[in-house]
Amino acid sequence: MRIYEGSPRQDFEEVLRSIGAFLDQRSMRDILLVEAPDGFIVQGLVVVGATTGTWSESIGQIEKETLTFLDEDIARFMDEAVARRGAGGVEDEARQGTYQRALRVIGRYIDEQKPRDIFLFEQEGAFVVRLHHTGQAGARHVLAEFLKEDIDGLVAQAPTLRKPPTPPAPAAGTKS
């Protein structure tokens, strides 16, 4: 989310994690994600028209689907994710889908880079990210690639990067 109009987006880790959870629910694959001034545009492949339960089940057709996520939608997704995770802030890893895990760790990388905006696409578990930076020297794009093995390594490393919960302060008048 943007802190103020015109500012770079903040907390890509949570934003992309929330979008990833939604994409996992839709069973979307081979995604393309573009940041827009008021949110994100996502394209991906989904299976439509599939049926199950009989011997003549249909496998369906693969179609391209385009979704627009406005900042308000993302805020709602993030609130829902916090509610699912509870007060502890850590969601059961087994419940997280492929995109939720991958986009979370890519989002953390993006947060460290502090770009003006982002573009990414995925194919068969590998991601290419284009970050747009602006500064006194002008504007430039930076590319980064994350192979499936890179994503798996970053996901495995993630628990060591989490901040430990802050213990509550002792109440006034008590000894610690």
C-alpha positions, 0 to 999 in steps of 0.5 A, a space after each residue: 500500500 502507498 503511504 501517501 499519493 505518489 509514493 513508492 508502494 510499501 510492504 511488497 512482502 505482504 501485498 504479494 503474499 496476499 495476491 498469491 493466496 488469492 491466485 492459489 485459490 483460483 488455481 492460476 498458473 503462469 502468471 504475469 503481474 504488473 503494478 498499476 497506479 492504483 493496484 495490480 493487474 494479473 494475467 494467468 492461465 486457469 482451467 475452466 469447464 472441468 467436471 469430476 465424479 463420472 467416468 466421462 469427466 471433462 478435463 476442461 479448457 485452459 483460458 487466460 484470465 485477467 484480474 485487477 486488484 485495486 489497493 482496497 482489494 489488497 487491503 481486504 486480502 491482507 486483513 483476511 490473511 492476518 485473521 487467518 494467521 491469528 495474532 502470532 503472525 505466522 501461518 501454517 506453512 502446510 496451508 500456504 500455496 505455491 504462489 503465496 510462498 513464492 510471492 512472499 519471498 520475492 516481495 521481501 527481496 523487492 522491499 529490500 530493493 525499494 523500487 518505484 514499481 514492479 513487473 514480474 512474470 512466472 513460467 514453470 515455477 521460475 520468476 523474472 522480476 523487473 524493478 523500476 528505480 528512480 533517483 538523482 541519476 535518473 530512472 533505470 530498470 533492474 532485472 532479477 531471476 528466481 529459479 524454483 530452487 532459489 524460491 525453495 531456498 528463500 522459503 526455507 530461510 524465511 523463518 530465520 528472518 522473522 522478528 521474534 515476538 516482542 514480550 509484553 512490558 511489565 506492568 507498572 509497580 511490578 518487579 521484573 
